[in-house]
Amino acid sequence: MSLRGEREPESPEVPRPAPREWSPDIDVPALALHEARVWIVDLDAGLAPGEDAEAAEPGAELAILSADERARAARFVRARDRRRFARCRAALREILGRLLGEPAEALRFRAAAQGKPELDHPPGGDPRADRLRLRFNVSHSSELALIAVCRGRELGVDLERVRPILEANRIVASFFTAAEQAEFAAIPAADQDLAFHRGWTRKEAVLKAFGMGLSGLSAQHQTGFGSTELTPQFTPARPVHRVDPWLLWEAAPRPGFVAALAVHAGEADDSLPAPLIKP
Ligand SMILES: CC(C)(COP(=O)(O)OP(=O)(O)OC[C@H]1O[C@@H](n2cnc3c(N)ncnc32)[C@H](O)[C@@H]1OP(=O)(O)O)[C@@H](O)C(=O)NCCC(=O)NCCS
């Protein structure tokens, strides 16, 4: 683990990621190399007037999903969750498809070693092809999703709706460093729900960037809880913006939600998984 302090200059090569509201009829401008962008997807948008958000089934989105994705959508017990899953996956396909200049329904995904989804590409294909350089990560919570994309750098994103977590103290004791535990204990009780979710999304964004998911949860990556004010724009996490090889930003994309984004800080060639850049 390497931690660097507040004074470290931000990487000049990774501009602050810009959040954008997703709508199917919106333009998706090309991404510059190393540029990260986060699409905010309202998973309950697109309902007809008076339509019940709990009961409405997925609609046109299903047409661009793969058979596997449609089957996965169908496995959700509640109509609301079927629709939200389909809308999120359709938005991901639309965004990546437009960035690649390929039909959304033609995209194929695969899972990296620990389950992180990435774009599939033909074996033996050009390892520097756009399809491979285009990295993405998705997070959803309640009616909101974030789709983070970057050209040439790996990344991870996490979103949480802030709510009381009864197990917060136990989770902090298990998966946060001694310094973080002391920091959390000093936070007034009234502020702990927000602080916990900030700490949690920071850690999960890093774990998702590594591609580990929750199985990688440990007190290894010191991300802290953060006390600076959150804004809808992503701002560098403070006091530590860099955690291991990742630059960490956080935001409140909507009132009541917190999000963190980890983007690889290194040179482009270091930022993509080695087996992919050297097949
Ligand atoms: C991936 C994981 C971190 C997601 O956490 P979460 O807070 O529930 O969900 P989020 O909304 O933030 O992220 C979900 C998205 O992360 C992405 N994702 C899945 N596996 C991932 C991985 N290993 N690394 C990074 N991203 C991953 C997917 O795009 C997923 O979207 P989808 O559900 O629409 O397919 C978590 O489910 C996990 O660790 N899974 C692997 C281990 C596992 O399944 N354990 C069983 C439960 S303990």
PDBQT file of the ligand as one rigid body, heavy atoms in Angstrom, charges set to zero:
ROOT
HETATM    1  C1  LIG A 301     -19.146  -6.782  -8.032  1.00  0.00    +0.000 C 
HETATM    2  C2  LIG A 301     -19.608  -6.313  -6.679  1.00  0.00    +0.000 C 
HETATM    3  C3  LIG A 301     -18.443  -5.595  -6.038  1.00  0.00    +0.000 C 
HETATM    4  C4  LIG A 301     -20.811  -5.399  -6.861  1.00  0.00    +0.000 C 
HETATM    5  O1  LIG A 301     -21.122  -4.730  -5.699  1.00  0.00    +0.000 OA
HETATM    6  P1  LIG A 301     -22.529  -3.993  -5.480  1.00  0.00    +0.000 P 
HETATM    7  O2  LIG A 301     -22.296  -2.826  -4.595  1.00  0.00    +0.000 OA
HETATM    8  O3  LIG A 301     -23.503  -5.007  -5.072  1.00  0.00    +0.000 OA
HETATM    9  O4  LIG A 301     -22.981  -3.524  -6.921  1.00  0.00    +0.000 OA
HETATM   10  P2  LIG A 301     -22.630  -2.286  -7.827  1.00  0.00    +0.000 P 
HETATM   11  O5  LIG A 301     -23.932  -1.779  -8.272  1.00  0.00    +0.000 OA
HETATM   12  O6  LIG A 301     -21.671  -1.324  -7.243  1.00  0.00    +0.000 OA
HETATM   13  O7  LIG A 301     -21.852  -2.956  -9.066  1.00  0.00    +0.000 OA
HETATM   14  C5  LIG A 301     -22.464  -3.893  -9.891  1.00  0.00    +0.000 C 
HETATM   15  C6  LIG A 301     -21.737  -3.904 -11.206  1.00  0.00    +0.000 C 
HETATM   16  O8  LIG A 301     -20.342  -4.080 -10.993  1.00  0.00    +0.000 OA
HETATM   17  C7  LIG A 301     -19.788  -4.748 -12.130  1.00  0.00    +0.000 C 
HETATM   18  N1  LIG A 301     -18.984  -5.857 -11.622  1.00  0.00    +0.000 N 
HETATM   19  C8  LIG A 301     -19.331  -7.155 -11.439  1.00  0.00    +0.000 A 
HETATM   20  N2  LIG A 301     -18.264  -7.842 -10.970  1.00  0.00    +0.000 NA
HETATM   21  C9  LIG A 301     -17.249  -6.958 -10.845  1.00  0.00    +0.000 A 
HETATM   22  C10 LIG A 301     -15.886  -7.092 -10.406  1.00  0.00    +0.000 A 
HETATM   23  N3  LIG A 301     -15.373  -8.238  -9.995  1.00  0.00    +0.000 N 
HETATM   24  N4  LIG A 301     -15.139  -5.971 -10.391  1.00  0.00    +0.000 NA
HETATM   25  C11 LIG A 301     -15.629  -4.794 -10.810  1.00  0.00    +0.000 A 
HETATM   26  N5  LIG A 301     -16.899  -4.628 -11.246  1.00  0.00    +0.000 NA
HETATM   27  C12 LIG A 301     -17.701  -5.701 -11.254  1.00  0.00    +0.000 A 
HETATM   28  C13 LIG A 301     -20.952  -5.192 -13.006  1.00  0.00    +0.000 C 
HETATM   29  O9  LIG A 301     -21.038  -4.287 -14.098  1.00  0.00    +0.000 OA
HETATM   30  C14 LIG A 301     -22.153  -5.003 -12.107  1.00  0.00    +0.000 C 
HETATM   31  O10 LIG A 301     -23.286  -4.620 -12.827  1.00  0.00    +0.000 OA
HETATM   32  P3  LIG A 301     -24.475  -5.641 -13.090  1.00  0.00    +0.000 P 
HETATM   33  O11 LIG A 301     -24.901  -6.126 -11.745  1.00  0.00    +0.000 OA
HETATM   34  O12 LIG A 301     -25.507  -4.837 -13.761  1.00  0.00    +0.000 OA
HETATM   35  O13 LIG A 301     -23.903  -6.718 -13.929  1.00  0.00    +0.000 OA
HETATM   36  C15 LIG A 301     -20.011  -7.493  -5.770  1.00  0.00    +0.000 C 
HETATM   37  O14 LIG A 301     -21.251  -8.011  -6.163  1.00  0.00    +0.000 OA
HETATM   38  C16 LIG A 301     -19.011  -8.625  -5.811  1.00  0.00    +0.000 C 
HETATM   39  O15 LIG A 301     -17.989  -8.577  -5.153  1.00  0.00    +0.000 OA
HETATM   40  N6  LIG A 301     -19.262  -9.681  -6.552  1.00  0.00    +0.000 N 
HETATM   41  C17 LIG A 301     -18.298 -10.749  -6.741  1.00  0.00    +0.000 C 
HETATM   42  C18 LIG A 301     -18.349 -11.736  -5.592  1.00  0.00    +0.000 C 
HETATM   43  C19 LIG A 301     -19.729 -12.260  -5.358  1.00  0.00    +0.000 C 
HETATM   44  O16 LIG A 301     -20.546 -12.345  -6.233  1.00  0.00    +0.000 OA
HETATM   45  N7  LIG A 301     -19.966 -12.656  -4.127  1.00  0.00    +0.000 N 
HETATM   46  C20 LIG A 301     -21.251 -13.144  -3.747  1.00  0.00    +0.000 C 
HETATM   47  C21 LIG A 301     -21.865 -12.237  -2.739  1.00  0.00    +0.000 C 
HETATM   48  S1  LIG A 301     -20.867 -12.106  -1.281  1.00  0.00    +0.000 SA
ENDROOT
TORSDOF 0
